[in-house]
Amino acid sequence: MKNLAPIELWYVTGSQHLYGEVALKQVAENSRKIVEALNASGRVSVKIVHKPVMTGPAEIRNLVMQANSTPECGGLILWMHTFSPSKMWIGGLTQLNKPFLHLATQFNRDLPWDTIDMDFMNLNQAAHGDREAGFIHTRLRLGRKVVVGHWSDTKVQDRIDTWARAARAWHDLQGAKLARYGDNMREVAVTEGDKVAAEIRFGLSVNGFGVGDLVKLCNEVSDTAIDKQCQEYMDLYDVVADLRKSGSRHQSLKDAARYELGFRAHLEGGNFKALTTTFEDLHGLNQLPGFACQRLMADGYGFGGEGDWKTSALVRAVKVMAHGKPGGVSFMEDYTYHIDPANPQVLGSHMLEICPSIAKGKPKVEIHALGIGGTSDPVRLVFDAPAGRATNVTLVDLGNRFRLLVNEVEAVDVPPMPKLPVARTVWKCLPDFQTAVAAWIYAGGAHHTAFSYAVGTEHMEDFAEIAGVELAIIDGNTDVREFRQTLRTNEVYYHLSQGFSNA
């Protein structure tokens, strides 16, 4: 994945001097074994680094300040092995600017019923140490994730990994740059938003460029580089005869290759992680560069069509969460409905820009008229997406806050559509079509989304908690009346929460 920096998570164990040096050495050894086991499990995608046992306020604060200033530190995992008085954590936690997970576990899985004594009890006090820690986290109004269970349990390890992926996506956004070629599509509201607020909240900057900056780089691409790029297309995809070297429309494929290489030169030169385009600003480009955007997304870049920078940033974040997992992530749009009362479905697609990471089988490279944008026929990847559970996620700016909206869906086999030459997927909404669509509209959900087979609702819950943004979930349990009331309650909460303090 492009521009994805490695990160690590620090495993921090809480105790105190009350139990003596022998006990503290045992605490440290137990902690080290847990870290080694989690790293060896193959289920946690981010390296965990063991840190010394914390026994006092000064060392806790010093460790937090070190974590804050260490670029590769993506967050902390806190474990209260023995009873760690939580007042000693206040000075550190109030300074922490990295996410943290509270692992409520203990070293032993089973109690030794026949031999348990007070020495054992004193050494293994996480049962009430966790409650002491939980109180101060709540008292300080700290967002965090709590994972409960034995550290050897694969379900516990998977939940740690889910949070680790969200933490990595958050880490990736800090200081990230998004290239916006042109503005948003004129008169469209939902693709707009407060870019200053987004940088404050998410840490990424949105940088505008005239399409002329891109055209200049495209025009500098050599014929040799273009021919090499076209050969890569031949190797990877099923290219229609007209676009092949001897075909009548091969020049269109060469133009598409030129645009992709121009994009790459600009994005790599500026260290960007995401981009947007708009078909209303194509001066100097003779076709909409959708093929280039499909290819860039496959490499991990975020993308949003029609200048939609919020979705572009979201696609990047979801791709980071999905990194190394099967399934894929794409920019998506709920394009049109199949409203058969017995089997309602949604056709998800876009004009061109759907990521081949969600393709079922080998994509085709085709060329067709677009009917919008006023340019030459654009080259594009055409494919069906597979059946399976997926999530459809959008990010909207409500003026006083950002809202993440998630709909769990069930993708189905795509029916034959021989006259629709775009990449596409078809899904059923949970809990049902009417409820999901109504809830989405009540929540102000956008028509652009990040669609993923690899990232689930819990990933988005963890990401929203880390980012401190509202999350609304439409799933198999959603009831429209309750959902609307939750939105009303959230409106009050997020208005008042800006005035909450830790005092």
ABEGO torsion letter per residue (X at the ends): XBGBBBBBBBBBBBBBAAAEAAAAAAAAAAAAAAAAAAAAAGABABBBBBBBBBABAAAAAAAAAAAAABAABAEBBBBBABBBBAAAAAAAAAABABBBBBBBBBABABBBAAABBAAAAAABAAAAAAAAAAAAAAAAGBBBBBBBEBAABAAAAAAAAAAAAAAAAAAAABGBBBBBBEBBBBGBAAABEBAAAAAAAAGBBBBBBBAAAAAAAAAABBAAAAAAAAAAAAAABBBBAAABAABAAAAAAAAAAAAAAAAAAAAAAAGBABBBBBAABABGBABBAAAAAAAAAAAGBBBBBGGBAAAAAAAAAAAAAABGBBGEBBBBBBABBBBBAABBBBBBBBAABBBAAABBEBBBBBBBBAGBGGBBBBBBBBBBBBBEBBBBBBBBBAGABBBBBBBBBBBBBBBBBAABBBBBBBBBBOABAAAAAAAAAAAGBBABBBBBAABBAAAAAAAAAAAGBBBBBBBAABBAAAAAAAAAAAAAAAAAAAABBAX
